[in-house]
Amino acid sequence: MEALSRGAASVDFVEKAPAALKVLRGNLERLGLRAGFRIHATAVGATLRKMQAAGDAKRAVAFDLVFLDPPWDAASEYAVTLGLLGGSAAGLVADGALVIAEHRRKEHLEDSYGSLARTRLLEQGDAALSFYAVSD
């Protein structure tokens, strides 16, 4: 929502939890945001696979920014999602894009996932942000 409020051309939200979807839709409504976004009510891996398989004809350009914030107890989601974005779904990531994964500080993420290479690790308290960019 922050990206939309700051002028992003479009945003894709991916959320499979019904309660979180309800909150997401409610927040968009309260903020008066009715356009410029798509909501995918599935797991992120399934969403990326579907977009890649379809060539995502509705999307004019690839993602410039990807922010991952799965439930911290779903650690396998990080590896699956980063693996897809750096592998078979790499076509969904624009050149020069930034992929950011928020995770537990104690959770080990790899330095690279296919074409994605970690460029920065920011740790604060129990949380961490791993920043990835497409490597050549």
N, C-alpha and C positions, 0 to 999 in steps of 0.2 A: 504494500500500500504506500509505503514511503517512496518507492520508485515512481509510482503513478503520480503522487503529489509533487514530485520534482521533475515531471515532464517526460518520463519514459514513454516511448511510442506504444509499447505493449508489455504486458506482464502475464506469465503463465503461472498459476498457482497449482500445486499438486498436493492433494491431501486426501487420504483415504478414510480417516476416522470421522464417523458421522457427527460426533459432538463438535469436533474442531471445524468441520465444514459448516455447521450451523453458525458458529461464532464468526468464521471468515465471511460468510454471506451477510450476516448481520452487521459486521463492521463496515463492509463495503457499502451497504445500504445507508447506514448512519452517516457515512462520509459523503454520500451523494455520488459515489463512483458507480456508473452504470455502463461504461464502455472502456475499451482499451485493455481488457483482460479476458483471459479464459480460465475456467476452473476445471481441473481434471480430478475427478473423484475416484482415483485409483492409486495404486502404489507407484512410486516414481520410476522404478525399473520398467514396469508395464507401460507407463506413459511414454518413456523414452523409446522403448522398442516399437511401440505403435507409431510414434512420430517418424522414426527412422524408416520403418517399413513402408510408410505411406509417402515418404519423401516430404512429409508435412506440407502439402500443397497450399494450405491456408497461411503458412508462414512465409513472408517475403524475404526475411533474412534469418541468419542463425542467431543464437543467443550471444549477447555481448557480456552478460553478467549472469552467473548462476550462483544462488545462495542456497546451501543445503543446511537444513536444521531438523533432521529427523529426531524422533525420540531417542534420547541417549541410550536407552536400553535396547535399541534396534541397531546395534553396531554393524551388523552385516549389511545394512542399507548403505552405509558409507562405501564399502568396498564394491558393492554391486553398482551403485550410481557412478562413482568415480571411474570404475572400470569401463562402464558403458560410454561415458563422456570422453574417455581417453582412448576408446577402442571402436567398437562397431557403430556407436552413435556419435562419433567425433564430428561428423558432418553437421551436427546440430550446434556446434560451438564455433563462433566466428573467430577469424584470425585476430589475435590481440585480446581475446576475451579473458575474463577473470572468473575463476571458479573458486568459491569460498565455502569451506565446510566448517561449521561450528560443531565442536565435539568436547567430550570430557578431556581435561588435561591429561589424565592417565591413559586415555585411549590412544593407542598407537595407530597412526595412519601412515601409509607408505609414502616415500619421497616421490614416487612416480606411479602413475597408472596409465600405461600405454603412452599416448602423446602428451599427457598432462604431467608437468613437473612442479613440485612444490617450490615456490619462490620465497615464501615467508611463513613463519610460525609465530603467532602472537599468543602468549599465555598470560592469563590473569585469573587469579583465584583458582576455582575448580574448572574453569572453562578455557578453551583454546580455539583459535581460528587458524586453519591451514589454508593458505592461498596458493592456488595452482594456476599455471598458464600453459598454453600450448607450446611444447618445445619443438624445435626444428629437427 
